[in-house]
Amino acid sequence: MKTIRVVAAIIEQNGKILIARRSYGDLAGFWEFPGGKYEEGETGEQAIKREIREEFDVEIDVKKYLCTVEHQYDFHLVMDCFICTLKSEEIILHDHSAIRWIDPTEENIDWCPVD
């Protein structure tokens, strides 16, 4: 079975967390923590900074590694999660149809299974 390693940013600001709605693929319409695949030779911090720059045209500070989660789709997904903050507030969507700032305890969100 194929394994894919990805990174995800849990971006915090004023007690809220940024989530993004997928705009394509089998999971279009579901909410996720933004991020994406590692490129060869990247560390987790390098990968998440690059992915957020590509997806939102914004720079982030990586505060710390949070955890790694795994999920079985028709492949095995391994996702390294990092707590981050924005360096600027102007977000431009390239890969998502919407973003939301949520309270960490908010329920009833249509999450992608791994998130």
N, C-alpha and C positions, 0 to 999 in steps of 0.2 A: 504494500500500500504506500502511495506517495505521501510524503510529509512536506508541508509548507510552513516555513517560519516567517512570522510577521511581527510587527511592532504596533502598539497602540498608545495614543496619548490621552491621559486623563487630565484635561486642561482645566485648572481651577482659577476662578476669579470671583472675588467678593462672596465667597461661600457657595458659589454655584459651579456646576460642571458642564462643559461643552459636549453636546452630542450632535451627530450629523446624520441626515437621512440619505441612505444609498440611492443613487439615481439610475443604476444599471444592474444587470445580471439577475440571477435567480432570487437574490435577496433585496431587490429594488423596493423601496418604500419602508424598509426596516431601519431602525436607528442603530447607530454604532459609535464607538469611540474611534475617532479618525486615526489613520495610520496606513500601513501597507507592508509590502514585502521588503526583506533585506536585499541589498545588492551585495555582490561578492566582496568580501573583505571588510564590510562595515561592522562597527560596533552597534549595539542597540541605540545608544545616544546619537550616533551619526545618522542611523537609519531614520529615527523618529524625527529628527530635525529636518532632514531632507524631505521626508514624506509630507510633513505639515507645510513646509515651504511650497512644495509642488501642489498640494491640495487647496491651500488657502492664501498663498502669497503673504505669509506672515512668519516671523521668526519667533521661536520659543526658547525658554530656559528650561532645561531638564533638571528638576529638583532631586528626584531619586527614582530608582527602580522600585516598583511596587510588587509585582508578582508575575508568574507565568501561568497561563491557563491553556488547556487543551480541549479540542472538540473534534468529534468524528463526523465529518460530512462524507462525501464519496472519496475523500482524502483525509489525512490526519493534519489538523491545524494546530500549531503551537504558537501562541501569542504572548510576547513579552510586553508588559504594561509599565508605563512610566508616568509619574506625576510631573506635570509641567505647568508653566505659566506663560502667558503671552508677553512678548516684548512690546507689541503695539496692538491696537484694538481694531484696526481696519482689516476685516476678513473678506476675501474675494473667493467665492465658491467656484471651483473648477471641476470637482468630481462628485459633488453632492447636490441634492435639490433643495436642502434647507439645513439650518442649524438651529439649535435651541440651547439656552442656558437653563439647566434644571437644578432643583434642590437634590442633594444626594439621596434623600429618602423618598423621592417621588416614585410613585408606582404607576402601573397601567401604561407602560411604554412598550411599543412593539419592537423589542430588541432583536437584533441578529442573534442566533443561538449562542455563539461564543461570547458575546458581550454580556 
